[in-house]
Amino acid sequence: MEKTNNITIIGGGILGISIAYFLSSIIKNKSILVIDQAPTVAYHTSSRNTGKVHAPFLYDPEKKKLFAKAASMGFEMWETYAKIKNLPFKRDGVLEVATDEKGIERLEKYKRWGEINGLKKDELQLLDNTEVSKMEPEVKCKKAIYCTKDGSVDYGAFTNALANDAKANGAAILLETKVTKISHSDDFIKIDTLNHDTIKTKFLINAAGGQAIDIAHHADVAKNLTDIHFRGEYWEAGSEYKDLTKVSVYSVPKHSQYPFLDPHWIVRADGRREIGPNAVPVTSPYAYDFQSNLKSLFPKIIEILGSGARKVIFDPQFLSLASEEFLSSLSKTVMINRVREFLPKIKPSAFKKRGTAGIRSSVVNENATFVPDAVLKEGPMSFHILNYNSPGATGALPFSVYVIMQMHEKGILQIDDTPNKCGPWNFHDIAENITM
Ligand SMILES: Cc1cc2nc3c(=O)[nH]c(=O)nc-3n(C[C@H](O)[C@H](O)[C@H](O)COP(=O)(O)OP(=O)(O)OC[C@H]3O[C@@H](n4cnc5c(N)ncnc54)[C@H](O)[C@@H]3O)c2cc1C
């Protein structure tokens, strides 16, 4: 007889796997299945990112309270996990630089936000240009924030390790299985897949990253929302720049409503130096190259024209910013010049190889507004995590506990009150902290 899983998670990225890890630790004797279309876990965005464990000074403590909290807790949690699993975690710090007066105002705001979000005084310092020059002689700016609590990691490796832990707890992971349709009966959900038999489940969790909106629509949820995808591209620096700076250097976003547009100077966990990402509008969450971008062009245009995103793509400011991003995709020099504003020594000729691009999917509502935060939606026998963007990898562990607690509070999932040990953590301690 066909088996019905208790809980099925669509998405084997860092979020889906973190949820599977905690669920499999605290709920015994229940079958938990993760489905992913890719050949490995963390195949998409969870391995295609900047690899930073972000300090929470960039997040408004009012408007992005949950992400700020998750980032703050995530730092300690990943640091502990990396130690146990012997995975790289470099607490190497970051400089956030301002090159004009508007930027300085922003830095002052970030300093206040950082302190409210729990960073200690010695972890977050505002430096003038002389202090910056002493610390990083090649960096040119008017002022900068130096945050010591910022790390460099490999999130793909973290997700793989966590997936092994979830499997050891009894969770199953089914790869190369693309979900194509979701339908409901009275007491279970039927999941049709492209290359596997139909899967039955009592409860579905949608953690499908760039396709989470599509999966939600399949389940008749969040029909008022759509998404726009942005490809973040990188260029790898030659070895002559390996000692150019000690720390990663970010610049204050030029457009605060689009904080993901400004490429950075990145020091990776394995020592590579890169610049990126930009944010080029593309047609799908997997449009890494020209062919896949072209393949999804017409369906995406039709989807956008019938949604709130229609107004966004015809907005003059969006069009002007998008054309700058296209230019920086076509021209290496344009891209490098954006970072030269604060690191004038770098030359395009030293960047010979493109890095690994990753795609961000930003949710747009019916009023043509980009939704700033993650969106959690409940459906019949299902729960959907949408718009789970940066600092999504940093906050994935505590955010997963938050998601589980939301389902518990809505009566969807029963969790007992006894302390539950999950690896080096206690589930209820994390839950109490993240929901505070
Ligand atoms: C360029 C870039 C840089 C970033 N840098 C950072 C950073 O430095 N630090 C940080 O904290 N965050 C960063 N982020 C954000 C972070 O990487 C993401 O928030 C995080 O990886 C999202 O994880 P996820 O599990 O939700 O999504 P994903 O990793 O995309 O996982 C979703 C999974 O769902 C699967 N899936 C989708 N549809 C289906 C289907 N129909 N059937 C079966 N499977 C399906 C996909 O195959 C995929 O594996 C960055 C993001 C980008 C784009």
The ligand as an SDF file (V2000), in Angstrom:
LIG
                    3D

 53 58  0  0  0  0  0  0  0  0999 V2000
   23.7110   36.4940   -4.7830 C   0  0  0  0  0  0  0  0  0  0  0  0
   23.2850   36.1310   -3.3980 C   0  0  0  0  0  0  0  0  0  0  0  0
   24.1540   36.3230   -2.3170 C   0  0  0  0  0  0  0  0  0  0  0  0
   23.7330   36.0060   -1.0230 C   0  0  0  0  0  0  0  0  0  0  0  0
   24.6160   36.1360    0.0080 N   0  0  0  0  0  0  0  0  0  0  0  0
   24.2490   35.7900    1.2640 C   0  0  0  0  0  0  0  0  0  0  0  0
   25.1740   35.8690    2.3440 C   0  0  0  0  0  0  0  0  0  0  0  0
   26.3470   36.2120    2.1650 O   0  0  0  0  0  0  0  0  0  0  0  0
   24.7280   35.5330    3.5810 N   0  0  0  0  0  0  0  0  0  0  0  0
   23.4400   35.1460    3.8150 C   0  0  0  0  0  0  0  0  0  0  0  0
   23.0890   34.8830    4.9640 O   0  0  0  0  0  0  0  0  0  0  0  0
   22.5440   35.0340    2.8070 N   0  0  0  0  0  0  0  0  0  0  0  0
   22.9260   35.3200    1.5450 C   0  0  0  0  0  0  0  0  0  0  0  0
   22.0460   35.1950    0.4990 N   0  0  0  0  0  0  0  0  0  0  0  0
   20.6970   34.6760    0.7860 C   0  0  0  0  0  0  0  0  0  0  0  0
   20.7050   33.1700    1.0160 C   0  0  0  0  0  0  0  0  0  0  0  0
   21.6200   32.5180    0.1490 O   0  0  0  0  0  0  0  0  0  0  0  0
   19.2880   32.6240    0.8190 C   0  0  0  0  0  0  0  0  0  0  0  0
   18.3970   33.3540    1.6560 O   0  0  0  0  0  0  0  0  0  0  0  0
   19.1650   31.1500    1.1840 C   0  0  0  0  0  0  0  0  0  0  0  0
   20.1530   30.3750    0.5450 O   0  0  0  0  0  0  0  0  0  0  0  0
   17.7830   30.6510    0.8010 C   0  0  0  0  0  0  0  0  0  0  0  0
   17.7260   29.2760    1.0910 O   0  0  0  0  0  0  0  0  0  0  0  0
   16.4650   28.4400    0.6580 P   0  0  0  0  0  0  0  0  0  0  0  0
   16.6410   27.1000    1.2550 O   0  0  0  0  0  0  0  0  0  0  0  0
   15.2260   29.2000    1.0000 O   0  0  0  0  0  0  0  0  0  0  0  0
   16.5110   28.4160   -0.9490 O   0  0  0  0  0  0  0  0  0  0  0  0
   17.3170   27.4900   -1.9780 P   0  0  0  0  0  0  0  0  0  0  0  0
   18.7070   27.2760   -1.5830 O   0  0  0  0  0  0  0  0  0  0  0  0
   17.0730   28.0750   -3.3260 O   0  0  0  0  0  0  0  0  0  0  0  0
   16.5720   26.1040   -1.8660 O   0  0  0  0  0  0  0  0  0  0  0  0
   15.2930   25.8800   -2.4060 C   0  0  0  0  0  0  0  0  0  0  0  0
   15.2860   24.4850   -2.9940 C   0  0  0  0  0  0  0  0  0  0  0  0
   13.9730   24.1810   -3.4500 O   0  0  0  0  0  0  0  0  0  0  0  0
   14.0960   23.3260   -4.5590 C   0  0  0  0  0  0  0  0  0  0  0  0
   12.8760   23.4090   -5.3530 N   0  0  0  0  0  0  0  0  0  0  0  0
   12.3030   24.5340   -5.8620 C   0  0  0  0  0  0  0  0  0  0  0  0
   11.2170   24.1920   -6.5830 N   0  0  0  0  0  0  0  0  0  0  0  0
   11.0930   22.8530   -6.5260 C   0  0  0  0  0  0  0  0  0  0  0  0
   10.1760   21.9160   -7.1080 C   0  0  0  0  0  0  0  0  0  0  0  0
    9.1580   22.3180   -7.8780 N   0  0  0  0  0  0  0  0  0  0  0  0
   10.3510   20.6020   -6.8460 N   0  0  0  0  0  0  0  0  0  0  0  0
   11.3820   20.1720   -6.0620 C   0  0  0  0  0  0  0  0  0  0  0  0
   12.2830   20.9990   -5.5220 N   0  0  0  0  0  0  0  0  0  0  0  0
   12.1480   22.3370   -5.7300 C   0  0  0  0  0  0  0  0  0  0  0  0
   15.2980   23.8920   -5.3180 C   0  0  0  0  0  0  0  0  0  0  0  0
   15.8880   22.9080   -6.1530 O   0  0  0  0  0  0  0  0  0  0  0  0
   16.2130   24.3450   -4.1930 C   0  0  0  0  0  0  0  0  0  0  0  0
   17.2300   23.4030   -3.9060 O   0  0  0  0  0  0  0  0  0  0  0  0
   22.4280   35.4910   -0.8020 C   0  0  0  0  0  0  0  0  0  0  0  0
   21.5670   35.2920   -1.8850 C   0  0  0  0  0  0  0  0  0  0  0  0
   21.9890   35.5920   -3.1750 C   0  0  0  0  0  0  0  0  0  0  0  0
   21.0700   35.3570   -4.3160 C   0  0  0  0  0  0  0  0  0  0  0  0
  1  2  1  0
  2  3  1  0
  2 52  2  0
  3  4  2  0
  4  5  1  0
  4 50  1  0
  5  6  2  0
  6  7  1  0
  6 13  1  0
  7  8  2  0
  7  9  1  0
  9 10  1  0
 10 11  2  0
 10 12  1  0
 12 13  2  0
 13 14  1  0
 14 15  1  0
 14 50  1  0
 15 16  1  0
 16 17  1  0
 16 18  1  0
 18 19  1  0
 18 20  1  0
 20 21  1  0
 20 22  1  0
 22 23  1  0
 23 24  1  0
 24 25  2  0
 24 26  1  0
 24 27  1  0
 27 28  1  0
 28 29  2  0
 28 30  1  0
 28 31  1  0
 31 32  1  0
 32 33  1  0
 33 34  1  0
 33 48  1  0
 34 35  1  0
 35 36  1  0
 35 46  1  0
 36 37  1  0
 36 45  1  0
 37 38  2  0
 38 39  1  0
 39 40  1  0
 39 45  2  0
 40 41  1  0
 40 42  2  0
 42 43  1  0
 43 44  2  0
 44 45  1  0
 46 47  1  0
 46 48  1  0
 48 49  1  0
 50 51  2  0
 51 52  1  0
 52 53  1  0
M  END
$$$$
